[in-house]
Amino acid sequence: MKITVFNGSPRGKNGNTNRIVEAFLRGAEKAGAETENIFLVEKTIEHCLGCFNCWDTTPGKCSRNDDVEALHSIFLASDFVVLASPLYTDNITSILKKFLERILPLVNPCFEYINGETRHTRRHDHYPDFIAISNCGYPEYSQFQVMSHFFKRLARETNVAVKLEIYRTMGELLKIKHILLNPVVNRYLKNVEKAGEQFVQNGAVDEKLLEKLKESLIPEKMYRKMANAHWKKKLSRL
Ligand SMILES: Cc1cc2nc3c(=O)[nH]c(=O)nc-3n(C[C@H](O)[C@H](O)[C@H](O)COP(=O)(O)O)c2cc1C
């Protein structure tokens, strides 16, 4: 089984999203998966020109000459693709969005009508299912509503599914070195690792573990207080 991560955080390797991704991949590898962790911020990805050349002039091939064509091959050769991004303005980052807009050449221009909605027909026999990994600054799980909905809509376009969603609230806590917080974060990351292992072994993660992954790292009220104290201290130094 090949799992490829497309990470859209501008912080790349040093981001909170990657802390979760790395734990997940550790578990997946333990269970025998082959993995690749791609940081989109390190790639040259131009925006889609909307020219439709990839449909009517050079079918399947984008007219822009950058890193995306190589990423297409990796995308298609994967069994599962992890769409990883921090929550930015209630959605994925523009880095990941730019990449996802560029997968247009992977489908055909012609329409099909399935279950009351139109979509493009497939150009390839195999498309990877999705796994979503994200983290955000706010403490409520509801912050991920738009992102979760977006991934499901995107999956529909290639007739695949979002097989697993791992969303971490209070994500900035993942990088804080604090004697009381470190065991909490380590326990969380161990559970993410377990989820990676289970996913590869069983094709799913058990409900109990999924619920655990959603639990707050610290009480919400305490988090808001800590965040405000942090910013006030920073601003007082200006
Ligand atoms: C431009 C910008 C927009 C953001 N928008 C949101 C948001 O809508 N909701 C939220 O909870 N956090 C938001 N955040 C906070 C990030 O999700 C948070 O810092 C996260 O830990 C960053 O992950 P990373 O280290 O993987 O990049 C935003 C941060 C930035 C810089």
The ligand as an ORCA input file, in Angstrom:
! r2SCAN-3c Opt
* xyz 0 1
  C      -3.389     33.263      7.546
  C      -3.823     32.350      8.657
  C      -5.155     31.995      8.743
  C      -5.592     31.155      9.772
  N      -6.921     30.850      9.863
  C      -7.368     30.081     10.878
  C      -8.766     29.784     11.000
  O      -9.596     30.162     10.185
  N      -9.168     29.056     12.067
  C      -8.272     28.589     13.013
  O      -8.704     27.944     13.973
  N      -6.942     28.826     12.885
  C      -6.465     29.561     11.857
  N      -5.120     29.809     11.722
  C      -4.152     29.182     12.667
  C      -3.432     27.955     12.069
  O      -4.366     26.982     11.653
  C      -2.492     27.360     13.131
  O      -1.500     28.306     13.425
  C      -1.859     26.052     12.740
  O      -1.275     25.479     13.893
  C      -0.778     26.190     11.685
  O      -0.372     24.906     11.263
  P       1.042     24.645     10.562
  O       2.104     24.866     11.603
  O       0.993     23.245     10.075
  O       1.166     25.623      9.429
  C      -4.648     30.651     10.723
  C      -3.299     31.016     10.606
  C      -2.883     31.846      9.593
  C      -1.421     32.234      9.508
*
